[in-house]
């Protein structure tokens, strides 16, 4: 295979997908891009939690996953972000993962996580929490802004940067964005 060909580059892009739906599972996207799943493998509900079940599984049996995704032309599903993490600023959807990936292009950035903060004019504004590599000099805000401007739309770039020693994580290693939102609130109180 010539890896520079269109066929191979589309195959490489698919490596980030979760693939096509498997037999016996239906997947569709809600109007907002949320991934909905229905099939025999989907739980009928949460044990002894009828309210949670009603919030998560609609009357037609569709499980609302909370994941945002898109299908390519061949039916491969790629997850973009979590719906609860979506930032809406000035009526525009901003996927934190896209901003985080732009920031991670900087050699000095070891980790990055993006959350929204309330903004009286725009609804929400993007805040980036950045962990600098141990051996690196802290990048300037101007460097990070330019990096974002080079790789994402202007309205998606962070309005505020917070440099932290580490990102709060769960026991499973997942970044706890709710803790970052609290940390931002405490720093601005």
Order of alpha helices (4+ residues) and beta strands (2+ residues): alpha-beta-beta-alpha-beta-beta-beta-beta-alpha-beta-beta-alpha-beta-alpha
